[in-house]
């Protein structure tokens, strides 16, 4: 009798459990999916917060970078800062002299050689000098027919003791015809 009751009860239980199971399964699925979707919403809203924070951080970093470049002491630049400053003015100096034909040169077509406090013709006047040379290994120089075994002088930049960036072309390097190209760090 115990078997019959168990079977009978099992049958009833199965039927009722099956009914309960489906609805409880559905409700647990829906509660699990609603908790999943709320997690997704929580995650996406926290992602949005972190994205907006990161965007705000980027904006702050950009404005801070702009502020620091306008207040950079040009009398004590690192070599990387000096080269960046020189490259920011290549368009109006070296590249203006070179980009007269069909080949258009850019900053990568030149090398920026720190020369210490010695300028063209051995001048030492307290300034820091960078000699600009053609990079004959660059694609543009090769296309223009440059000899890869040579590296021609393209001009000189100097940062004076008072922090002014000046340029002199190869044609003028024997004279004192330095042109001031910038008085504040704007790289």
N, C-alpha and C positions, 0 to 999 in steps of 0.2 A: 504494500500500500504506500509505503514511503516512496517507491519508485513511481508509482502512478501520480502521486501528488507532485513529486519532483518533476516528472515529465509534464504533467498537467500544468504545474506551476511554471515549469521551464517554458512550455509552449506559450502560456499566457505572458510570462515575463518576456520571452523573446519578442512576442508581438508588441507588448507594451514597451519593452525596451527598444525595440526597433523603431517604434514611433517616437519614443523619447530620444532615442539615439539620433535619429535624423534631425529632429528639431533641436536637440541639444548640440548635435554636430554642426547644424547650420548656424545656431546662435554662437557656438564657440568659433566657427569659421568666421562668422561676421564680426564677432568681437575681436577675434585675432586679426582679421583684416582691418577692422577699424583701428585697432591699436597699431597695426603696421602702417596704415595711412597716417595716423596721427604722428607716428615716429617720423615718417617721411616729411610731413608738414613741419614737425619740429626741426628735423634736420635741415630741410630746405630753408626754413626761416632763420635757423642759426647760421646756415651757409650764407644767406643773404646778409645777415648782420656782419659775418666775418668778411664777406666780399665788400660790403660798404665800408667796414673798418679798414680793410686793406686798400680800398680805393681812396679813402680819406688819408691813409698813411702815405700812399703814393703821391697824392696831391700835396700833402705837407712836405714830403721829401723833395718833390719838384720845386715847390716854392722856396724851400730851404736851400736847395741847390742853386736856384737863381739868386737868392739873397747872398749866399756865400760867395758866388762867383763875382758879384758886384763889389763885395767887400774883401776880396782876396788881396793879400799883400803881394804885389807884383815884384817886390824886391827879394822875396824868399820863396820862389816857386820850386816845386820838385821838377825833375827832368820831364816827367810825363805831363805835368801841367804846362810847362814851357812849350813842349811840342804841340800839345792841344791848342794852345794860344796861337802858335805859329800857323798851324793848319787852318785855324779859323780865318786867317788872313791870306791864305795862299791864292784865293781867287783874284784878289786885287793886286797881287805882287807877281810871284813867279808864274802862276798859271795864266795871268793876263799876257805875259811875254811869250809863253809857249803855245797857247791855244789860238794861233793865227792861221793854221792850215786845216786840213780835213781831219787830222787825228786830234781828238780831244783828250788831254791829259787830266789826271786827277791827283789827289794827295798821295795815293799809293804808288805813283810813278816817280816818287822822289824819296830820298832818305834824309834823315834829320840828324846830323852829326854834331854832338856836343863838342865844342872846341875850347872849353874852359874860358879863361879870361884873355885869350889870344885871338884877335880878329885877323882880317885879311892883312897881308904884308907885315905880320907880326905885331900889329897894334895892341897895346895893353893900356886901357884907359878906365879900368874899373867895371866895365860892362861884361856880361856873359854872352858868349858867341855860339851860334849854331850855323854850321855850314850846310847848305842845302845842295844835295848832289842828285843827278839823274840816276834813277834805278833802272839800269839797262836790262834787268831780268824781268821787268814787268811786261805784261802782254801789250800794253799800248806802246811802250818804248820799242819792243821787238817789232811790232807792226810798222813803226816809223823807221825801222832799219838801224836801230842803235846797236853798236858793237858791244856784246855782252862782256868783253874783256876790259872795257873801260868804264869810267864813271865820271862824267863831266860835271864841273861845278856849275850850279844853277843860280847861286846867289847866297847872300848872308843875311841872317837876322841877328839882332843883338837886343838884350834887355839891359838898359842902362842902369846905373847905380840908383837913379831915382825911380826905376820901375817902368820906364817907357819902352814899348816894343818898336824897334826900327828895322828897316830893310834897306839893303843896297844891292843893286843888280851887279852882275858880272862885269858889264860894260863900265860901271862907275866905281868898281871896288878899289881902284888906286886913288880915288879922291875921297873927300869927306862929305859926299853927297848922300848922307843917310836920310831916308824918308820916315817920318813918324807915322806908324800905321795904327797904333792904339796906345791909349794912356791908362786904360783900366782893363782888368782881366775879363774878357768876354768870350771865353771858349765854351 
